[in-house]
Amino acid sequence: MATAKKAPAKKAAATKTAAPAAKKAPAAKRTPNAAFMKALTPSAALAAVIGDKPLPRTEVTKKVWEYIKKHNLQDAANKRNINADAKLKVIFKKDQVSMFEMTKLISDQLS
């Protein structure tokens, strides 16, 4: 009987060392959209809440949120809703609005 020769055992493939990750160049600084930075004049109703100085749209939203937090106007059950007081009711034209609807209603008060 002829015996079959065994193939020599293969050595385990040497594990490759991970090449050091190439360092990425720092991302270029984002420039804000000019439409957001343009100072807009609030209407008389909105000026009663945020002041009468022309402000960019982003600052107007921040100031309205400061007013809402200061006067505790967020709905306790659903924090996404804002309960309007006398000043905000003139702007919103209803007793309660969602925070997403609020930005649209505020935009109508800017020129």
C-alpha positions as CSV (number, residue, x, y, z in Angstrom):
1,M,0.0,0.0,0.0
2,A,1.2,3.4,-0.9
3,T,0.8,6.0,1.7
4,A,-0.2,9.5,0.7
5,K,2.1,12.2,1.8
6,K,0.6,14.8,4.0
7,A,0.9,18.4,2.9
8,P,3.0,20.4,5.3
9,A,1.0,22.4,7.7
10,K,0.7,26.0,6.6
11,K,1.9,28.7,9.0
12,A,-0.7,31.1,10.2
13,A,-0.7,34.2,8.1
14,A,1.0,36.9,10.0
15,T,-1.5,39.5,11.1
16,K,-1.0,42.8,9.4
17,T,-0.4,45.7,11.6
18,A,-2.9,48.5,11.1
19,A,-1.3,51.4,9.4
20,P,-1.5,54.6,11.4
21,A,-4.6,56.6,10.4
22,A,-3.8,59.5,8.2
23,K,-4.5,62.7,9.9
24,K,-7.3,64.7,8.3
25,A,-6.9,68.3,7.6
26,P,-9.2,70.4,9.9
27,A,-12.5,71.2,8.2
28,A,-12.9,74.7,6.8
29,K,-14.8,77.0,9.2
30,R,-18.5,77.2,8.1
31,T,-19.7,80.6,7.1
32,P,-23.2,81.4,8.2
33,N,-25.9,82.1,5.5
34,A,-26.2,85.8,4.9
35,A,-30.0,85.5,5.1
36,F,-29.8,84.5,8.8
37,M,-27.4,87.3,9.6
38,K,-29.4,90.1,8.1
39,A,-30.8,92.4,10.7
40,L,-34.6,92.6,10.5
41,T,-36.9,95.1,12.2
42,P,-39.6,93.5,14.5
43,S,-43.2,94.7,14.3
44,A,-44.6,96.7,17.2
45,A,-46.2,93.5,18.7
46,L,-42.9,91.6,18.6
47,A,-40.9,94.6,19.8
48,A,-43.0,94.5,23.0
49,V,-41.4,91.0,23.6
50,I,-37.8,91.3,22.3
51,G,-37.1,95.1,22.0
52,D,-37.2,97.4,19.0
53,K,-33.6,97.0,17.8
54,P,-33.1,95.3,14.4
55,L,-31.8,91.8,15.0
56,P,-30.9,88.8,12.9
57,R,-33.5,86.0,12.7
58,T,-31.5,83.7,14.9
59,E,-31.3,86.3,17.7
60,V,-35.0,87.0,17.5
61,T,-35.7,83.3,18.1
62,K,-33.3,83.3,21.0
63,K,-34.9,86.3,22.6
64,V,-38.4,84.9,22.2
65,W,-37.3,81.6,23.9
66,E,-35.7,83.7,26.7
67,Y,-39.1,85.4,27.2
68,I,-41.0,82.0,27.1
69,K,-38.6,80.5,29.7
70,K,-38.6,83.6,31.9
71,H,-42.5,83.7,32.1
72,N,-42.8,79.9,32.3
73,L,-45.0,79.7,29.1
74,Q,-44.0,76.2,28.0
75,D,-46.8,73.7,28.4
76,A,-46.1,71.4,31.3
77,A,-47.6,68.2,29.7
78,N,-46.1,68.8,26.2
79,K,-42.9,70.9,26.2
80,R,-43.2,71.4,22.5
81,N,-46.2,73.7,22.9
82,I,-46.1,77.3,24.0
83,N,-49.0,78.8,25.9
84,A,-49.4,82.4,24.8
85,D,-49.7,85.3,27.4
86,A,-51.2,88.6,26.4
87,K,-48.1,89.8,24.5
88,L,-47.6,86.6,22.6
89,K,-51.3,86.2,21.8
90,V,-51.1,89.3,19.6
91,I,-48.2,87.6,17.6
92,F,-49.6,84.0,17.6
93,K,-53.3,84.9,17.2
94,K,-54.2,81.9,19.3
95,D,-53.8,80.5,22.9
96,Q,-51.3,77.8,22.1
97,V,-48.8,77.0,19.3
98,S,-46.2,74.4,18.7
99,M,-42.6,75.5,18.7
100,F,-42.3,74.7,15.0
101,E,-45.3,76.8,14.2
102,M,-43.9,79.6,16.4
103,T,-41.0,80.3,14.1
104,K,-43.3,80.7,11.1
105,L,-45.5,83.1,13.0
106,I,-42.5,85.1,14.2
107,S,-41.2,85.4,10.7
108,D,-44.4,87.1,9.7
109,Q,-43.6,89.8,12.3
110,L,-40.2,90.7,10.8
111,S,-39.4,93.0,8.0
